[in-house]
Amino acid sequence: MNPLFARFFRAVYRKEPVSGFILILGATDALIGGLDGSGGLLSVGLFIALLGIIMRWRQGDKKHREIAPEPVKNFLHTGYTRQPLAI
């Protein structure tokens, strides 16, 4: 295997393995369909590759939209003083 392809596959799988698998599967189908002259396999491969790209884009969006922690609310009155317990 070409070292360039190995580096590409590692970069794709490292971030999101599921979407990377779908992307590479679709690209492989499209490549086989394009070289073989099969229009159906080419279109299915392009659709699957597009699905993998969309999944990766959506998963990347979720990481960037982290929920900011809410500030701590003080439910006690500002003039509240703690009274010692009577025995």
C-alpha positions in Angstrom: 0.0 0.0 0.0 1.2 3.4 -0.8 2.3 5.4 2.3 0.2 8.3 1.1 -2.9 6.2 1.2 -2.0 4.8 4.6 -1.6 8.3 6.0 -5.0 9.3 4.4 -6.8 6.3 5.9 -5.3 6.9 9.4 -6.3 10.6 9.2 -9.9 9.6 8.2 -10.4 6.9 10.8 -8.7 8.7 13.7 -11.3 11.3 14.2 -14.6 9.5 13.6 -14.3 5.8 12.7 -17.9 5.2 11.7 -18.2 8.2 9.3 -14.7 7.5 8.0 -15.7 3.9 7.2 -18.8 5.0 5.4 -16.9 7.7 3.5 -14.2 5.3 2.3 -16.8 2.6 1.5 -18.7 5.1 -0.7 -15.5 6.4 -2.4 -14.5 2.8 -3.2 -17.8 2.0 -4.7 -17.8 5.2 -6.8 -14.2 4.4 -7.9 -15.1 0.8 -8.9 -18.3 2.0 -10.6 -16.5 4.8 -12.5 -13.7 2.5 -13.7 -16.0 -0.4 -14.6 -18.5 1.8 -16.4 -21.4 0.9 -14.1 -23.5 4.0 -13.6 -25.6 2.4 -10.8 -22.6 1.5 -8.6 -21.1 5.0 -9.3 -24.2 6.8 -8.2 -24.7 4.6 -5.1 -21.0 5.1 -4.2 -21.3 8.9 -4.6 -24.5 8.8 -2.4 -22.8 6.8 0.3 -19.7 9.0 0.2 -21.9 12.1 0.5 -23.7 10.5 3.5 -20.3 9.9 5.2 -19.3 13.5 4.6 -22.6 14.7 6.0 -22.2 12.5 9.1 -18.7 13.7 9.7 -19.8 17.4 9.3 -22.7 16.8 11.8 -20.5 15.1 14.3 -17.9 17.9 14.1 -20.7 20.4 14.7 -21.7 18.7 17.9 -18.2 19.0 19.3 -18.0 22.7 18.7 -21.4 23.4 20.2 -20.5 22.5 23.7 -23.0 23.7 26.3 -21.7 26.5 28.4 -22.0 25.8 32.2 -24.7 27.8 33.8 -23.6 30.3 36.5 -24.2 29.2 40.1 -27.4 30.7 41.4 -27.5 31.9 45.0 -30.8 30.9 46.4 -30.1 32.3 49.8 -30.9 35.8 50.7 -28.1 38.3 50.7 -28.7 39.2 54.3 -28.9 35.6 55.5 -26.7 34.8 58.5 -26.3 31.3 59.8 -27.8 30.8 63.3 -26.1 28.3 65.6 -28.2 25.3 66.6 -29.7 25.4 70.1 -29.0 22.4 72.2 
